Amino acid sequence: ANVEQHYFEVCDKNEAVSREMCTNLLKSLSSEIEQKIREGVYARPGGYQQYQEDCEKLIQKFHTTPGKGNKAEDALSLFMKSKTSEADSVLQADKILTDQARELAGK
Protein backbone atom coordinates (compact mmCIF):
# COMPACT_ATOMS: atom_id res chain seq x y z
CA ALA A 1 0.00 0.00 0.00
CA ASN A 2 2.92 2.34 0.67
CA VAL A 3 4.24 2.01 -2.89
CA GLU A 4 0.75 2.54 -4.28
CA GLN A 5 0.19 5.59 -2.09
CA HIS A 6 3.56 7.02 -3.17
CA TYR A 7 2.65 6.38 -6.83
CA PHE A 8 -0.60 8.31 -6.53
CA GLU A 9 1.15 11.17 -4.70
CA VAL A 10 3.70 11.39 -7.52
CA CYS A 11 0.93 11.29 -10.13
CA ASP A 12 -0.98 14.07 -8.34
CA LYS A 13 2.18 16.18 -8.11
CA ASN A 14 2.95 15.61 -11.81
CA GLU A 15 -0.58 16.62 -12.78
CA ALA A 16 -0.38 19.77 -10.64
CA VAL A 17 2.99 20.71 -12.18
CA SER A 18 1.64 20.02 -15.67
CA ARG A 19 -1.45 22.17 -15.03
CA GLU A 20 0.66 25.03 -13.68
CA MET A 21 3.18 24.85 -16.54
CA CYS A 22 0.41 24.83 -19.13
CA THR A 23 -1.47 27.69 -17.47
CA ASN A 24 1.70 29.80 -17.40
CA LEU A 25 2.48 28.91 -21.03
CA LEU A 26 -1.04 29.89 -22.13
CA LYS A 27 -0.82 33.19 -20.24
CA SER A 28 2.46 33.91 -21.96
CA LEU A 29 1.19 32.93 -25.41
CA SER A 30 -2.02 34.95 -25.01
CA SER A 31 -0.26 38.17 -23.96
CA GLU A 32 0.04 39.27 -27.60
CA ILE A 33 -3.71 38.79 -28.16
CA GLU A 34 -4.49 40.68 -24.95
CA GLN A 35 -2.20 43.51 -26.06
CA LYS A 36 -4.00 43.68 -29.42
CA ILE A 37 -7.37 43.84 -27.62
CA ARG A 38 -6.13 46.73 -25.45
CA GLU A 39 -4.85 48.53 -28.55
CA GLY A 40 -8.13 48.01 -30.42
CA VAL A 41 -6.53 45.97 -33.22
CA TYR A 42 -9.60 43.72 -33.47
CA ALA A 43 -12.10 46.60 -33.13
CA ARG A 44 -12.68 46.95 -36.86
CA PRO A 45 -14.63 45.24 -39.63
CA GLY A 46 -12.99 41.83 -40.07
CA GLY A 47 -11.39 42.03 -36.63
CA TYR A 48 -13.01 38.81 -35.46
CA GLN A 49 -11.39 36.81 -38.25
CA GLN A 50 -7.99 38.23 -37.26
CA TYR A 51 -8.75 37.35 -33.61
CA GLN A 52 -9.63 33.78 -34.59
CA GLU A 53 -6.45 33.46 -36.65
CA ASP A 54 -4.39 34.70 -33.71
CA CYS A 55 -6.13 32.19 -31.42
CA GLU A 56 -5.33 29.38 -33.87
CA LYS A 57 -1.67 30.46 -33.88
CA LEU A 58 -1.72 30.40 -30.07
CA ILE A 59 -3.11 26.84 -30.09
CA GLN A 60 -0.48 25.73 -32.64
CA LYS A 61 2.34 27.23 -30.56
CA PHE A 62 0.90 25.55 -27.46
CA HIS A 63 0.75 22.16 -29.18
CA THR A 64 4.33 22.44 -30.50
CA THR A 65 5.82 23.42 -27.14
CA PRO A 66 7.42 20.33 -25.57
CA GLY A 67 7.29 19.22 -21.92
CA LYS A 68 3.73 20.20 -21.02
CA GLY A 69 2.86 16.94 -19.27
CA ASN A 70 -0.37 15.01 -19.15
CA LYS A 71 -2.73 17.90 -18.34
CA ALA A 72 -1.97 19.92 -21.48
CA GLU A 73 -5.31 19.36 -23.26
CA ASP A 74 -7.31 19.91 -20.06
CA ALA A 75 -5.50 23.21 -19.48
CA LEU A 76 -6.03 24.28 -23.10
CA SER A 77 -9.71 23.42 -22.95
CA LEU A 78 -10.24 25.40 -19.73
CA PHE A 79 -8.28 28.32 -21.13
CA MET A 80 -10.32 28.46 -24.35
CA LYS A 81 -13.57 28.26 -22.35
CA SER A 82 -12.35 31.19 -20.25
CA LYS A 83 -11.92 33.20 -23.47
CA THR A 84 -15.51 32.71 -24.67
CA SER A 85 -16.78 36.10 -23.49
CA GLU A 86 -13.67 37.79 -24.92
CA ALA A 87 -14.33 36.17 -28.30
CA ASP A 88 -18.01 37.16 -28.12
CA SER A 89 -17.04 40.78 -27.43
CA VAL A 90 -14.67 40.86 -30.39
CA LEU A 91 -17.36 39.32 -32.61
CA GLN A 92 -20.00 41.84 -31.49
CA ALA A 93 -17.66 44.79 -32.10
CA ASP A 94 -16.82 43.40 -35.55
CA LYS A 95 -20.53 43.05 -36.43
CA ILE A 96 -21.40 46.57 -35.26
CA LEU A 97 -18.46 48.15 -37.08
CA THR A 98 -19.11 46.13 -40.24
CA ASP A 99 -22.77 47.24 -40.22
CA GLN A 100 -21.72 50.86 -39.70
CA ALA A 101 -19.22 50.62 -42.57
CA ARG A 102 -21.93 49.20 -44.83
CA GLU A 103 -24.32 52.01 -43.87
CA LEU A 104 -21.69 54.65 -44.63
CA ALA A 105 -20.82 52.98 -47.93
CA GLY A 106 -24.51 52.94 -48.85
CA LYS A 107 -24.96 56.68 -48.31
Backbone as XML, in Angstrom:
<?xml version="1.0"?>
<chain id="A" units="angstrom">
  <residue number="1" name="ALA">
    <atom name="N" x="0.831" y="-1.206" z="0.000"/>
    <atom name="CA" x="0.000" y="0.000" z="0.000"/>
    <atom name="C" x="0.863" y="1.254" z="0.000"/>
  </residue>
  <residue number="2" name="ASN">
    <atom name="N" x="2.034" y="1.189" z="0.632"/>
    <atom name="CA" x="2.924" y="2.340" z="0.668"/>
    <atom name="C" x="3.410" y="2.731" z="-0.711"/>
  </residue>
  <residue number="3" name="VAL">
    <atom name="N" x="3.779" y="1.738" z="-1.532"/>
    <atom name="CA" x="4.244" y="2.008" z="-2.893"/>
    <atom name="C" x="3.097" y="2.609" z="-3.709"/>
  </residue>
  <residue number="4" name="GLU">
    <atom name="N" x="1.916" y="2.043" z="-3.555"/>
    <atom name="CA" x="0.748" y="2.539" z="-4.283"/>
    <atom name="C" x="0.418" y="3.974" z="-3.873"/>
  </residue>
  <residue number="5" name="GLN">
    <atom name="N" x="0.473" y="4.244" z="-2.588"/>
    <atom name="CA" x="0.194" y="5.593" z="-2.091"/>
    <atom name="C" x="1.226" y="6.572" z="-2.647"/>
  </residue>
  <residue number="6" name="HIS">
    <atom name="N" x="2.483" y="6.171" z="-2.627"/>
    <atom name="CA" x="3.556" y="7.019" z="-3.167"/>
    <atom name="C" x="3.334" y="7.281" z="-4.658"/>
  </residue>
  <residue number="7" name="TYR">
    <atom name="N" x="2.924" y="6.245" z="-5.390"/>
    <atom name="CA" x="2.651" y="6.377" z="-6.827"/>
    <atom name="C" x="1.583" y="7.434" z="-7.080"/>
  </residue>
  <residue number="8" name="PHE">
    <atom name="N" x="0.496" y="7.361" z="-6.323"/>
    <atom name="CA" x="-0.597" y="8.314" z="-6.526"/>
    <atom name="C" x="-0.181" y="9.730" z="-6.127"/>
  </residue>
  <residue number="9" name="GLU">
    <atom name="N" x="0.637" y="9.858" z="-5.096"/>
    <atom name="CA" x="1.146" y="11.171" z="-4.700"/>
    <atom name="C" x="2.000" y="11.770" z="-5.813"/>
  </residue>
  <residue number="10" name="VAL">
    <atom name="N" x="2.856" y="10.940" z="-6.416"/>
    <atom name="CA" x="3.704" y="11.393" z="-7.516"/>
    <atom name="C" x="2.848" y="11.790" z="-8.718"/>
  </residue>
  <residue number="11" name="CYS">
    <atom name="N" x="1.837" y="10.971" z="-9.010"/>
    <atom name="CA" x="0.930" y="11.294" z="-10.128"/>
    <atom name="C" x="0.220" y="12.618" z="-9.891"/>
  </residue>
  <residue number="12" name="ASP">
    <atom name="N" x="-0.290" y="12.813" z="-8.670"/>
    <atom name="CA" x="-0.976" y="14.068" z="-8.337"/>
    <atom name="C" x="-0.035" y="15.255" z="-8.492"/>
  </residue>
  <residue number="13" name="LYS">
    <atom name="N" x="1.193" y="15.094" z="-8.016"/>
    <atom name="CA" x="2.177" y="16.177" z="-8.110"/>
    <atom name="C" x="2.496" y="16.473" z="-9.579"/>
  </residue>
  <residue number="14" name="ASN">
    <atom name="N" x="2.672" y="15.425" z="-10.384"/>
    <atom name="CA" x="2.949" y="15.611" z="-11.813"/>
    <atom name="C" x="1.812" y="16.340" z="-12.510"/>
  </residue>
  <residue number="15" name="GLU">
    <atom name="N" x="0.582" y="15.973" z="-12.176"/>
    <atom name="CA" x="-0.580" y="16.622" z="-12.780"/>
    <atom name="C" x="-0.644" y="18.094" z="-12.381"/>
  </residue>
  <residue number="16" name="ALA">
    <atom name="N" x="-0.356" y="18.377" z="-11.105"/>
    <atom name="CA" x="-0.384" y="19.768" z="-10.636"/>
    <atom name="C" x="0.693" y="20.589" z="-11.345"/>
  </residue>
  <residue number="17" name="VAL">
    <atom name="N" x="1.889" y="20.021" z="-11.488"/>
    <atom name="CA" x="2.986" y="20.713" z="-12.177"/>
    <atom name="C" x="2.623" y="20.926" z="-13.643"/>
  </residue>
  <residue number="18" name="SER">
    <atom name="N" x="2.042" y="19.916" z="-14.275"/>
    <atom name="CA" x="1.636" y="20.019" z="-15.674"/>
    <atom name="C" x="0.603" y="21.125" z="-15.847"/>
  </residue>
  <residue number="19" name="ARG">
    <atom name="N" x="-0.400" y="21.140" z="-14.966"/>
    <atom name="CA" x="-1.452" y="22.171" z="-15.035"/>
    <atom name="C" x="-0.848" y="23.571" z="-14.896"/>
  </residue>
  <residue number="20" name="GLU">
    <atom name="N" x="0.048" y="23.718" z="-13.923"/>
    <atom name="CA" x="0.664" y="25.027" z="-13.677"/>
    <atom name="C" x="1.534" y="25.456" z="-14.860"/>
  </residue>
  <residue number="21" name="MET">
    <atom name="N" x="2.335" y="24.536" z="-15.386"/>
    <atom name="CA" x="3.183" y="24.846" z="-16.539"/>
    <atom name="C" x="2.342" y="25.275" z="-17.732"/>
  </residue>
  <residue number="22" name="CYS">
    <atom name="N" x="1.275" y="24.535" z="-17.980"/>
    <atom name="CA" x="0.412" y="24.828" z="-19.131"/>
    <atom name="C" x="-0.312" y="26.155" z="-18.953"/>
  </residue>
  <residue number="23" name="THR">
    <atom name="N" x="-0.784" y="26.429" z="-17.743"/>
    <atom name="CA" x="-1.466" y="27.691" z="-17.474"/>
    <atom name="C" x="-0.518" y="28.861" z="-17.698"/>
  </residue>
  <residue number="24" name="ASN">
    <atom name="N" x="0.701" y="28.737" z="-17.206"/>
    <atom name="CA" x="1.700" y="29.803" z="-17.400"/>
    <atom name="C" x="2.053" y="29.966" z="-18.879"/>
  </residue>
  <residue number="25" name="LEU">
    <atom name="N" x="2.181" y="28.862" z="-19.597"/>
    <atom name="CA" x="2.477" y="28.910" z="-21.027"/>
    <atom name="C" x="1.349" y="29.613" z="-21.777"/>
  </residue>
  <residue number="26" name="LEU">
    <atom name="N" x="0.108" y="29.277" z="-21.460"/>
    <atom name="CA" x="-1.038" y="29.892" z="-22.126"/>
    <atom name="C" x="-1.126" y="31.389" z="-21.820"/>
  </residue>
  <residue number="27" name="LYS">
    <atom name="N" x="-0.837" y="31.765" z="-20.582"/>
    <atom name="CA" x="-0.821" y="33.193" z="-20.235"/>
    <atom name="C" x="0.221" y="33.919" z="-21.072"/>
  </residue>
  <residue number="28" name="SER">
    <atom name="N" x="1.380" y="33.310" z="-21.190"/>
    <atom name="CA" x="2.461" y="33.911" z="-21.959"/>
    <atom name="C" x="2.083" y="34.022" z="-23.434"/>
  </residue>
  <residue number="29" name="LEU">
    <atom name="N" x="1.552" y="32.942" z="-23.996"/>
    <atom name="CA" x="1.187" y="32.931" z="-25.411"/>
    <atom name="C" x="0.042" y="33.900" z="-25.715"/>
  </residue>
  <residue number="30" name="SER">
    <atom name="N" x="-0.846" y="34.099" z="-24.755"/>
    <atom name="CA" x="-2.019" y="34.955" z="-25.008"/>
    <atom name="C" x="-1.729" y="36.433" z="-24.769"/>
  </residue>
  <residue number="31" name="SER">
    <atom name="N" x="-0.554" y="36.761" z="-24.265"/>
    <atom name="CA" x="-0.262" y="38.168" z="-23.956"/>
    <atom name="C" x="-0.317" y="39.043" z="-25.208"/>
  </residue>
  <residue number="32" name="GLU">
    <atom name="N" x="0.091" y="38.503" z="-26.357"/>
    <atom name="CA" x="0.045" y="39.274" z="-27.603"/>
    <atom name="C" x="-1.405" y="39.584" z="-28.002"/>
  </residue>
  <residue number="33" name="ILE">
    <atom name="N" x="-2.287" y="38.594" z="-27.849"/>
    <atom name="CA" x="-3.710" y="38.794" z="-28.161"/>
    <atom name="C" x="-4.296" y="39.837" z="-27.209"/>
  </residue>
  <residue number="34" name="GLU">
    <atom name="N" x="-3.965" y="39.721" z="-25.920"/>
    <atom name="CA" x="-4.491" y="40.679" z="-24.946"/>
    <atom name="C" x="-4.000" y="42.093" z="-25.251"/>
  </residue>
  <residue number="35" name="GLN">
    <atom name="N" x="-2.757" y="42.213" z="-25.678"/>
    <atom name="CA" x="-2.201" y="43.514" z="-26.058"/>
    <atom name="C" x="-2.970" y="44.080" z="-27.252"/>
  </residue>
  <residue number="36" name="LYS">
    <atom name="N" x="-3.254" y="43.229" z="-28.239"/>
    <atom name="CA" x="-4.001" y="43.680" z="-29.419"/>
    <atom name="C" x="-5.415" y="44.124" z="-29.042"/>
  </residue>
  <residue number="37" name="ILE">
    <atom name="N" x="-6.031" y="43.445" z="-28.078"/>
    <atom name="CA" x="-7.368" y="43.843" z="-27.621"/>
    <atom name="C" x="-7.287" y="45.219" z="-26.975"/>
  </residue>
  <residue number="38" name="ARG">
    <atom name="N" x="-6.292" y="45.423" z="-26.110"/>
    <atom name="CA" x="-6.125" y="46.734" z="-25.452"/>
    <atom name="C" x="-5.886" y="47.836" z="-26.475"/>
  </residue>
  <residue number="39" name="GLU">
    <atom name="N" x="-5.168" y="47.523" z="-27.534"/>
    <atom name="CA" x="-4.846" y="48.530" z="-28.554"/>
    <atom name="C" x="-5.964" y="48.708" z="-29.583"/>
  </residue>
  <residue number="40" name="GLY">
    <atom name="N" x="-7.010" y="47.884" z="-29.501"/>
    <atom name="CA" x="-8.128" y="48.012" z="-30.421"/>
    <atom name="C" x="-7.876" y="47.431" z="-31.806"/>
  </residue>
  <residue number="41" name="VAL">
    <atom name="N" x="-6.877" y="46.555" z="-31.918"/>
    <atom name="CA" x="-6.528" y="45.973" z="-33.218"/>
    <atom name="C" x="-7.711" y="45.207" z="-33.817"/>
  </residue>
  <residue number="42" name="TYR">
    <atom name="N" x="-8.484" y="44.536" z="-32.972"/>
    <atom name="CA" x="-9.600" y="43.720" z="-33.467"/>
    <atom name="C" x="-10.889" y="44.527" z="-33.606"/>
  </residue>
  <residue number="43" name="ALA">
    <atom name="N" x="-10.892" y="45.762" z="-33.114"/>
    <atom name="CA" x="-12.098" y="46.597" z="-33.133"/>
    <atom name="C" x="-12.242" y="47.279" z="-34.492"/>
  </residue>
  <residue number="44" name="ARG">
    <atom name="N" x="-12.524" y="46.457" z="-35.487"/>
    <atom name="CA" x="-12.682" y="46.950" z="-36.862"/>
    <atom name="C" x="-13.455" y="45.894" z="-37.641"/>
  </residue>
  <residue number="45" name="PRO">
    <atom name="N" x="-14.008" y="46.266" z="-38.792"/>
    <atom name="CA" x="-14.629" y="45.238" z="-39.629"/>
    <atom name="C" x="-13.583" y="44.177" z="-39.988"/>
  </residue>
  <residue number="46" name="GLY">
    <atom name="N" x="-13.935" y="42.919" z="-39.796"/>
    <atom name="CA" x="-12.994" y="41.833" z="-40.066"/>
    <atom name="C" x="-12.082" y="41.514" z="-38.893"/>
  </residue>
  <residue number="47" name="GLY">
    <atom name="N" x="-12.246" y="42.226" z="-37.797"/>
    <atom name="CA" x="-11.394" y="42.026" z="-36.627"/>
    <atom name="C" x="-11.557" y="40.658" z="-35.994"/>
  </residue>
  <residue number="48" name="TYR">
    <atom name="N" x="-12.769" y="40.124" z="-36.067"/>
    <atom name="CA" x="-13.010" y="38.815" z="-35.456"/>
    <atom name="C" x="-12.236" y="37.722" z="-36.179"/>
  </residue>
  <residue number="49" name="GLN">
    <atom name="N" x="-12.156" y="37.804" z="-37.495"/>
    <atom name="CA" x="-11.389" y="36.809" z="-38.249"/>
    <atom name="C" x="-9.914" y="36.862" z="-37.846"/>
  </residue>
  <residue number="50" name="GLN">
    <atom name="N" x="-9.380" y="38.067" z="-37.696"/>
    <atom name="CA" x="-7.992" y="38.227" z="-37.257"/>
    <atom name="C" x="-7.808" y="37.642" z="-35.857"/>
  </residue>
  <residue number="51" name="TYR">
    <atom name="N" x="-8.782" y="37.889" z="-34.977"/>
    <atom name="CA" x="-8.750" y="37.354" z="-33.611"/>
    <atom name="C" x="-8.722" y="35.820" z="-33.646"/>
  </residue>
  <residue number="52" name="GLN">
    <atom name="N" x="-9.593" y="35.239" z="-34.478"/>
    <atom name="CA" x="-9.630" y="33.782" z="-34.589"/>
    <atom name="C" x="-8.307" y="33.231" z="-35.119"/>
  </residue>
  <residue number="53" name="GLU">
    <atom name="N" x="-7.734" y="33.897" z="-36.096"/>
    <atom name="CA" x="-6.447" y="33.456" z="-36.646"/>
    <atom name="C" x="-5.356" y="33.517" z="-35.580"/>
  </residue>
  <residue number="54" name="ASP">
    <atom name="N" x="-5.371" y="34.569" z="-34.777"/>
    <atom name="CA" x="-4.385" y="34.697" z="-33.707"/>
    <atom name="C" x="-4.591" y="33.613" z="-32.647"/>
  </residue>
  <residue number="55" name="CYS">
    <atom name="N" x="-5.846" y="33.275" z="-32.369"/>
    <atom name="CA" x="-6.130" y="32.187" z="-31.417"/>
    <atom name="C" x="-5.638" y="30.851" z="-31.961"/>
  </residue>
  <residue number="56" name="GLU">
    <atom name="N" x="-5.832" y="30.621" z="-33.258"/>
    <atom name="CA" x="-5.334" y="29.383" z="-33.873"/>
    <atom name="C" x="-3.812" y="29.304" z="-33.781"/>
  </residue>
  <residue number="57" name="LYS">
    <atom name="N" x="-3.136" y="30.425" z="-34.003"/>
    <atom name="CA" x="-1.669" y="30.460" z="-33.876"/>
    <atom name="C" x="-1.255" y="30.134" z="-32.444"/>
  </residue>
  <residue number="58" name="LEU">
    <atom name="N" x="-1.993" y="30.683" z="-31.477"/>
    <atom name="CA" x="-1.720" y="30.401" z="-30.073"/>
    <atom name="C" x="-1.826" y="28.897" z="-29.807"/>
  </residue>
  <residue number="59" name="ILE">
    <atom name="N" x="-2.890" y="28.277" z="-30.299"/>
    <atom name="CA" x="-3.105" y="26.843" z="-30.090"/>
    <atom name="C" x="-1.991" y="26.035" z="-30.752"/>
  </residue>
  <residue number="60" name="GLN">
    <atom name="N" x="-1.583" y="26.426" z="-31.957"/>
    <atom name="CA" x="-0.483" y="25.728" z="-32.636"/>
    <atom name="C" x="0.814" y="25.842" z="-31.844"/>
  </residue>
  <residue number="61" name="LYS">
    <atom name="N" x="1.122" y="27.046" z="-31.357"/>
    <atom name="CA" x="2.335" y="27.233" z="-30.555"/>
    <atom name="C" x="2.271" y="26.396" z="-29.290"/>
  </residue>
  <residue number="62" name="PHE">
    <atom name="N" x="1.088" y="26.349" z="-28.672"/>
    <atom name="CA" x="0.903" y="25.553" z="-27.463"/>
    <atom name="C" x="1.175" y="24.074" z="-27.754"/>
  </residue>
  <residue number="63" name="HIS">
    <atom name="N" x="0.584" y="23.576" z="-28.840"/>
    <atom name="CA" x="0.754" y="22.157" z="-29.183"/>
    <atom name="C" x="2.198" y="21.810" z="-29.520"/>
  </residue>
  <residue number="64" name="THR">
    <atom name="N" x="2.954" y="22.746" z="-30.088"/>
    <atom name="CA" x="4.327" y="22.436" z="-30.499"/>
    <atom name="C" x="5.355" y="22.684" z="-29.396"/>
  </residue>
  <residue number="65" name="THR">
    <atom name="N" x="4.904" y="23.217" z="-28.259"/>
    <atom name="CA" x="5.823" y="23.425" z="-27.137"/>
    <atom name="C" x="5.974" y="22.108" z="-26.382"/>
  </residue>
  <residue number="66" name="PRO">
    <atom name="N" x="7.207" y="21.613" z="-26.236"/>
    <atom name="CA" x="7.417" y="20.333" z="-25.565"/>
    <atom name="C" x="7.329" y="20.449" z="-24.037"/>
  </residue>
  <residue number="67" name="GLY">
    <atom name="N" x="7.186" y="19.313" z="-23.382"/>
    <atom name="CA" x="7.288" y="19.223" z="-21.924"/>
    <atom name="C" x="6.115" y="19.739" z="-21.135"/>
  </residue>
  <residue number="68" name="LYS">
    <atom name="N" x="4.900" y="19.659" z="-21.709"/>
    <atom name="CA" x="3.734" y="20.201" z="-21.015"/>
    <atom name="C" x="3.120" y="19.208" z="-20.028"/>
  </residue>
  <residue number="69" name="GLY">
    <atom name="N" x="3.420" y="17.941" z="-20.183"/>
    <atom name="CA" x="2.858" y="16.945" z="-19.271"/>
    <atom name="C" x="1.477" y="16.485" z="-19.696"/>
  </residue>
  <residue number="70" name="ASN">
    <atom name="N" x="0.876" y="15.698" z="-18.797"/>
    <atom name="CA" x="-0.371" y="15.012" z="-19.150"/>
    <atom name="C" x="-1.640" y="15.838" z="-18.972"/>
  </residue>
  <residue number="71" name="LYS">
    <atom name="N" x="-1.536" y="17.060" z="-18.512"/>
    <atom name="CA" x="-2.725" y="17.904" z="-18.343"/>
    <atom name="C" x="-2.811" y="19.007" z="-19.393"/>
  </residue>
  <residue number="72" name="ALA">
    <atom name="N" x="-2.037" y="18.872" z="-20.460"/>
    <atom name="CA" x="-1.974" y="19.918" z="-21.485"/>
    <atom name="C" x="-3.338" y="20.183" z="-22.117"/>
  </residue>
  <residue number="73" name="GLU">
    <atom name="N" x="-4.023" y="19.153" z="-22.564"/>
    <atom name="CA" x="-5.307" y="19.362" z="-23.257"/>
    <atom name="C" x="-6.378" y="19.873" z="-22.302"/>
  </residue>
  <residue number="74" name="ASP">
    <atom name="N" x="-6.354" y="19.405" z="-21.052"/>
    <atom name="CA" x="-7.308" y="19.914" z="-20.058"/>
    <atom name="C" x="-7.090" y="21.406" z="-19.841"/>
  </residue>
  <residue number="75" name="ALA">
    <atom name="N" x="-5.820" y="21.799" z="-19.707"/>
    <atom name="CA" x="-5.496" y="23.212" z="-19.480"/>
    <atom name="C" x="-5.911" y="24.059" z="-20.681"/>
  </residue>
  <residue number="76" name="LEU">
    <atom name="N" x="-5.656" y="23.549" z="-21.884"/>
    <atom name="CA" x="-6.029" y="24.278" z="-23.097"/>
    <atom name="C" x="-7.542" y="24.438" z="-23.191"/>
  </residue>
  <residue number="77" name="SER">
    <atom name="N" x="-8.257" y="23.379" z="-22.897"/>
    <atom name="CA" x="-9.715" y="23.416" z="-22.948"/>
    <atom name="C" x="-10.277" y="24.444" z="-21.960"/>
  </residue>
  <residue number="78" name="LEU">
    <atom name="N" x="-9.791" y="24.431" z="-20.731"/>
    <atom name="CA" x="-10.241" y="25.399" z="-19.727"/>
    <atom name="C" x="-9.901" y="26.818" z="-20.147"/>
  </residue>
  <residue number="79" name="PHE">
    <atom name="N" x="-8.714" y="26.993" z="-20.694"/>
    <atom name="CA" x="-8.280" y="28.319" z="-21.130"/>
    <atom name="C" x="-9.196" y="28.850" z="-22.233"/>
  </residue>
  <residue number="80" name="MET">
    <atom name="N" x="-9.473" y="28.017" z="-23.235"/>
    <atom name="CA" x="-10.320" y="28.462" z="-24.347"/>
    <atom name="C" x="-11.734" y="28.767" z="-23.863"/>
  </residue>
  <residue number="81" name="LYS">
    <atom name="N" x="-12.252" y="27.971" z="-22.914"/>
    <atom name="CA" x="-13.573" y="28.260" z="-22.347"/>
    <atom name="C" x="-13.560" y="29.607" z="-21.644"/>
  </residue>
  <residue number="82" name="SER">
    <atom name="N" x="-12.448" y="29.921" z="-20.977"/>
    <atom name="CA" x="-12.352" y="31.195" z="-20.253"/>
    <atom name="C" x="-12.312" y="32.381" z="-21.213"/>
  </residue>
  <residue number="83" name="LYS">
    <atom name="N" x="-12.013" y="32.135" z="-22.473"/>
    <atom name="CA" x="-11.918" y="33.204" z="-23.466"/>
    <atom name="C" x="-13.210" y="33.390" z="-24.260"/>
  </residue>
  <residue number="84" name="THR">
    <atom name="N" x="-14.249" y="32.650" z="-23.924"/>
    <atom name="CA" x="-15.508" y="32.712" z="-24.675"/>
    <atom name="C" x="-16.101" y="34.112" z="-24.689"/>
  </residue>
  <residue number="85" name="SER">
    <atom name="N" x="-16.166" y="34.768" z="-23.528"/>
    <atom name="CA" x="-16.778" y="36.103" z="-23.491"/>
    <atom name="C" x="-15.903" y="37.114" z="-24.229"/>
  </residue>
  <residue number="86" name="GLU">
    <atom name="N" x="-14.578" y="36.926" z="-24.170"/>
    <atom name="CA" x="-13.669" y="37.795" z="-24.919"/>
    <atom name="C" x="-13.942" y="37.664" z="-26.416"/>
  </residue>
  <residue number="87" name="ALA">
    <atom name="N" x="-14.056" y="36.420" z="-26.883"/>
    <atom name="CA" x="-14.326" y="36.167" z="-28.301"/>
    <atom name="C" x="-15.679" y="36.759" z="-28.701"/>
  </residue>
  <residue number="88" name="ASP">
    <atom name="N" x="-16.680" y="36.605" z="-27.839"/>
    <atom name="CA" x="-18.006" y="37.164" z="-28.123"/>
    <atom name="C" x="-17.954" y="38.683" z="-28.245"/>
  </residue>
  <residue number="89" name="SER">
    <atom name="N" x="-17.172" y="39.321" z="-27.383"/>
    <atom name="CA" x="-17.036" y="40.785" z="-27.428"/>
    <atom name="C" x="-16.392" y="41.237" z="-28.732"/>
  </residue>
  <residue number="90" name="VAL">
    <atom name="N" x="-15.343" y="40.524" z="-29.137"/>
    <atom name="CA" x="-14.666" y="40.860" z="-30.395"/>
    <atom name="C" x="-15.633" y="40.679" z="-31.562"/>
  </residue>
  <residue number="91" name="LEU">
    <atom name="N" x="-16.395" y="39.590" z="-31.543"/>
    <atom name="CA" x="-17.358" y="39.318" z="-32.612"/>
    <atom name="C" x="-18.436" y="40.407" z="-32.666"/>
  </residue>
  <residue number="92" name="GLN">
    <atom name="N" x="-18.961" y="40.802" z="-31.517"/>
    <atom name="CA" x="-20.003" y="41.842" z="-31.490"/>
    <atom name="C" x="-19.473" y="43.169" z="-32.023"/>
  </residue>
  <residue number="93" name="ALA">
    <atom name="N" x="-18.262" y="43.533" z="-31.614"/>
    <atom name="CA" x="-17.662" y="44.787" z="-32.104"/>
    <atom name="C" x="-17.477" y="44.727" z="-33.615"/>
  </residue>
  <residue number="94" name="ASP">
    <atom name="N" x="-17.015" y="43.586" z="-34.111"/>
    <atom name="CA" x="-16.825" y="43.397" z="-35.552"/>
    <atom name="C" x="-18.153" y="43.587" z="-36.281"/>
  </residue>
  <residue number="95" name="LYS">
    <atom name="N" x="-19.216" y="42.958" z="-35.781"/>
    <atom name="CA" x="-20.532" y="43.052" z="-36.431"/>
    <atom name="C" x="-21.025" y="44.492" z="-36.469"/>
  </residue>
  <residue number="96" name="ILE">
    <atom name="N" x="-20.921" y="45.180" z="-35.340"/>
    <atom name="CA" x="-21.398" y="46.568" z="-35.261"/>
    <atom name="C" x="-20.619" y="47.448" z="-36.231"/>
  </residue>
  <residue number="97" name="LEU">
    <atom name="N" x="-19.295" y="47.311" z="-36.216"/>
    <atom name="CA" x="-18.461" y="48.147" z="-37.079"/>
    <atom name="C" x="-18.646" y="47.799" z="-38.558"/>
  </residue>
  <residue number="98" name="THR">
    <atom name="N" x="-18.861" y="46.539" z="-38.852"/>
    <atom name="CA" x="-19.114" y="46.130" z="-40.240"/>
    <atom name="C" x="-20.448" y="46.707" z="-40.710"/>
  </residue>
  <residue number="99" name="ASP">
    <atom name="N" x="-21.462" y="46.649" z="-39.868"/>
    <atom name="CA" x="-22.767" y="47.236" z="-40.218"/>
    <atom name="C" x="-22.662" y="48.742" z="-40.441"/>
  </residue>
  <residue number="100" name="GLN">
    <atom name="N" x="-21.914" y="49.416" z="-39.557"/>
    <atom name="CA" x="-21.721" y="50.862" z="-39.704"/>
    <atom name="C" x="-20.985" y="51.197" z="-40.998"/>
  </residue>
  <residue number="101" name="ALA">
    <atom name="N" x="-19.985" y="50.396" z="-41.326"/>
    <atom name="CA" x="-19.223" y="50.624" z="-42.566"/>
    <atom name="C" x="-20.118" y="50.434" z="-43.786"/>
  </residue>
  <residue number="102" name="ARG">
    <atom name="N" x="-21.008" y="49.425" z="-43.718"/>
    <atom name="CA" x="-21.934" y="49.197" z="-44.827"/>
    <atom name="C" x="-22.899" y="50.374" z="-44.984"/>
  </residue>
  <residue number="103" name="GLU">
    <atom name="N" x="-23.394" y="50.873" z="-43.844"/>
    <atom name="CA" x="-24.320" y="52.010" z="-43.874"/>
    <atom name="C" x="-23.645" y="53.225" z="-44.493"/>
  </residue>
  <residue number="104" name="LEU">
    <atom name="N" x="-22.426" y="53.500" z="-44.084"/>
    <atom name="CA" x="-21.694" y="54.650" z="-44.626"/>
    <atom name="C" x="-21.417" y="54.475" z="-46.106"/>
  </residue>
  <residue number="105" name="ALA">
    <atom name="N" x="-21.103" y="53.249" z="-46.509"/>
    <atom name="CA" x="-20.821" y="52.983" z="-47.926"/>
    <atom name="C" x="-22.098" y="53.126" z="-48.757"/>
  </residue>
  <residue number="106" name="GLY">
    <atom name="N" x="-23.238" y="52.854" z="-48.131"/>
    <atom name="CA" x="-24.507" y="52.942" z="-48.853"/>
    <atom name="C" x="-25.017" y="54.357" z="-48.996"/>
  </residue>
  <residue number="107" name="LYS">
    <atom name="N" x="-24.471" y="55.276" z="-48.268"/>
    <atom name="CA" x="-24.957" y="56.675" z="-48.310"/>
    <atom name="C" x="-24.330" y="57.456" z="-49.434"/>
  </residue>
</chain>
